[in-house]
Amino acid sequence: MIRGAAFTLLFVFQFLLPNLSNAQVKPEISSEQLIVSNAASVYFNSLNEQSGIYRGVEYTGFPYKLNNGHQYFETQFPVKGSVYYDGILYNDIPMWYDLVKNQIIVQYIDEFSEIKLHNELVDYFSIYDHHFVHLGRDKIGNNVLSDGFYDLVYVGRTQVLVKRSKETLKEVSTGFALTILKQKNEFYLIKEGVYLPVKTQSSVLNALGSKQKEIQEFLRKSNVKFRKDPENAIVRMVRYHDLLTEVK
């Protein structure tokens, strides 16, 4: 079941993200499927306030004053993104991603109200050129991943996922104000259908298995410091491993 979910994930994003990796094989999509998909997207995007993208509940943020920081991915301002919601792909939707509550927020057409989408109806979404897919125990039947949205930062023979989150610190002395803590990133590889959590350079090397000396030499020559920028280092390591082990 885990292997099947990993294949589905790779299939979906190979179609959606043609520029993310040169190692992708594009699936064949019939002209009839494209016509139906495009027609559905155009129809639902044209419905304005009747559109299903606004089927959610009002987003109210936090009951306490934010003393520092914000709860969103990247910035606190809405940006146009896309979201696959309840079977329909919606494009150019003003939205936010709340990393504290793990919620997708869209701006209503009045440009004032904010709607919280139902997580179980969100298959994937894209924002700030990042592409998040909804995964979890209930979807892939394993205990490695917690339910939530994972940033798919590299797609190849091996894939790299990042679970992004933020936490809050309640300060009673300042009238229950909240401080938003620094963003936390958790990294996972999908290798041969298996989800592998990684945290250190050695854990990435162990997860990849082969070509460890070559990868270490590549990092050294590239002047990539794992501790300084682990996400960039992991992507480079995995991409290089895929290149070295590519079947000719």
C-alpha positions in Angstrom: 0.0 0.0 0.0 2.9 2.3 0.8 4.5 1.6 -2.6 1.2 2.3 -4.4 0.8 5.6 -2.7 4.4 6.7 -3.6 3.7 5.8 -7.2 0.5 7.8 -7.3 2.3 10.8 -5.7 5.1 10.6 -8.4 2.5 10.2 -11.2 0.5 13.2 -10.1 3.4 15.6 -9.7 5.2 14.4 -12.8 2.1 15.7 -14.7 1.7 18.9 -12.7 5.3 20.0 -12.4 7.0 19.3 -15.7 9.9 21.7 -14.9 10.7 20.4 -11.4 13.1 17.6 -12.6 14.7 16.4 -15.8 14.3 12.9 -14.6 10.5 12.8 -15.1 8.6 10.6 -17.5 5.4 12.3 -18.6 2.3 10.1 -18.4 0.0 9.9 -21.5 -3.2 11.9 -21.0 -5.9 11.4 -23.6 -7.4 14.5 -25.3 -10.8 13.6 -23.8 -9.4 13.7 -20.3 -7.8 17.1 -20.9 -11.0 18.5 -22.3 -13.1 17.3 -19.3 -10.5 18.6 -16.8 -10.1 22.0 -18.5 -13.8 22.4 -18.8 -14.4 21.6 -15.2 -11.7 24.1 -14.0 -13.0 26.9 -16.3 -16.6 26.3 -15.1 -15.9 26.2 -11.4 -13.5 29.1 -11.6 -16.2 31.2 -13.3 -18.8 30.7 -10.6 -17.4 33.4 -8.3 -19.3 33.3 -5.0 -21.1 30.1 -6.0 -17.8 28.3 -6.5 -17.0 25.2 -4.5 -13.6 26.7 -3.5 -15.5 28.8 -0.9 -17.0 25.8 0.7 -15.4 25.9 4.1 -15.7 27.8 7.4 -14.7 31.3 8.4 -11.1 31.6 9.4 -10.7 33.6 12.6 -6.9 33.3 13.3 -5.9 33.3 17.0 -7.8 34.5 20.0 -4.7 36.2 21.4 -2.6 39.1 20.2 0.5 38.1 18.2 3.5 39.6 19.9 5.9 38.6 17.2 6.0 36.9 13.9 3.1 35.4 11.9 1.6 32.0 11.4 1.8 31.8 7.6 4.2 30.2 5.1 6.5 32.8 3.6 4.6 36.1 4.3 1.4 37.2 6.0 0.0 38.6 2.8 -2.2 36.6 0.4 -0.7 35.4 -2.9 -2.4 33.8 -5.8 -2.0 30.0 -5.9 -3.8 26.9 -7.1 -5.5 24.2 -5.1 -7.1 20.9 -6.0 -10.2 20.9 -3.8 -12.9 18.3 -3.7 -11.9 17.0 -7.2 -11.6 20.3 -8.9 -8.4 22.3 -9.7 -8.8 26.0 -8.9 -6.2 28.5 -10.3 -5.3 32.1 -9.4 -6.9 31.9 -5.9 -5.7 34.4 -3.3 -4.6 32.2 -0.4 -2.4 31.6 2.7 -1.0 28.5 4.3 -1.3 28.6 8.1 1.7 26.6 9.4 0.6 26.7 13.0 -2.9 25.2 12.4 -2.0 23.3 9.3 -4.8 25.0 7.3 -5.3 26.3 3.8 -7.0 29.8 3.8 -8.6 31.4 0.7 -9.7 35.0 0.4 -13.4 35.4 -0.4 -14.5 37.4 -3.4 -15.3 40.4 -1.2 -11.5 40.6 -0.7 -12.0 40.8 3.1 -13.4 37.6 4.4 -11.2 34.5 4.8 -12.4 30.9 4.4 -10.7 27.9 5.9 -10.8 24.9 3.6 -11.6 21.4 4.8 -8.2 19.6 4.8 -9.7 16.2 3.9 -10.9 17.7 0.6 -7.5 19.2 -0.4 -5.4 16.8 -2.4 -2.6 19.2 -3.2 -1.9 23.0 -3.7 0.8 25.3 -5.0 1.9 28.6 -3.4 5.1 30.7 -3.8 6.3 28.1 -6.3 6.1 25.4 -3.7 4.0 22.3 -4.3 2.3 20.6 -1.3 0.6 17.2 -1.4 -1.7 15.9 1.3 -0.4 12.7 2.9 -0.8 10.9 6.2 -1.5 7.6 7.9 -5.1 7.5 6.7 -3.8 7.9 3.1 -0.8 5.6 2.9 -1.3 3.2 5.8 2.0 3.7 7.6 3.3 5.3 10.9 6.1 7.3 9.4 4.2 10.4 8.3 1.7 12.3 10.3 -1.4 13.6 8.5 -0.7 16.9 6.8 0.7 18.7 3.8 4.2 18.0 2.5 6.2 20.2 0.3 7.5 18.1 -2.7 10.8 19.8 -3.3 12.4 17.2 -5.6 11.0 14.6 -7.9 13.2 11.9 -9.5 13.8 8.2 -8.9 14.0 9.3 -5.3 11.8 12.1 -4.0 12.2 14.7 -1.2 9.4 15.8 1.0 9.4 18.6 3.6 6.8 18.9 6.4 6.8 22.6 7.4 5.3 23.9 10.6 5.4 26.6 13.2 4.7 26.6 16.9 3.5 29.3 19.3 4.7 30.4 22.7 2.1 31.8 25.0 3.3 34.7 27.2 1.1 35.0 30.2 2.9 38.1 31.5 2.0 40.1 28.4 -1.7 39.5 28.5 -1.7 36.1 26.8 0.1 37.4 23.8 1.5 34.8 21.4 4.9 34.6 19.9 5.2 32.7 16.6 8.4 30.6 16.7 10.8 30.0 13.8 9.6 27.7 11.1 10.4 24.0 11.6 11.2 21.7 8.6 11.1 17.9 8.8 12.6 16.0 5.8 11.6 12.7 4.2 12.8 10.7 1.3 10.7 8.4 -0.8 13.0 5.7 -2.1 11.7 2.6 -3.9 8.2 3.2 -2.4 9.4 3.5 1.2 9.1 6.7 3.3 12.4 7.5 5.1 12.8 10.3 7.7 16.1 12.0 7.5 17.7 14.7 9.7 21.5 14.7 9.4 23.9 14.3 6.5 24.8 10.7 7.6 21.1 9.8 7.8 20.6 10.9 4.2 23.6 8.9 3.1 22.4 5.8 4.9 18.9 6.2 3.3 20.4 6.5 -0.2 22.6 3.5 0.5 25.0 3.6 -2.4 27.5 6.1 -3.8 28.1 7.6 -0.4 31.8 8.5 -1.0 31.0 10.1 -4.3 28.2 12.2 -2.8 30.4 13.4 0.1 33.1 14.4 -2.4 30.4 16.2 -4.5 29.2 18.2 -1.4 32.8 19.1 -0.6 33.6 20.3 -4.1 30.3 22.2 -4.3 31.0 23.9 -0.9 27.6 22.9 0.4 27.3 23.0 4.2 24.6 20.6 5.4 24.2 22.3 8.8 23.9 25.8 7.2 21.3 24.8 4.6 20.0 21.2 5.1 17.2 21.5 2.6 19.5 22.5 -0.3 22.0 19.9 0.7 19.5 17.1 0.8 18.1 18.0 -2.6 21.6 18.2 -4.1 22.6 14.9 -2.5 19.5 13.1 -3.8 19.7 14.6 -7.3 23.3 13.6 -7.5 22.6 10.1 -6.3 19.8 9.7 -8.9 22.3 10.9 -11.6 24.9 8.4 -10.5 22.5 5.5 -10.3 20.5 6.4 -13.5 19.8 3.3 -15.6 21.4 3.8 -19.0 
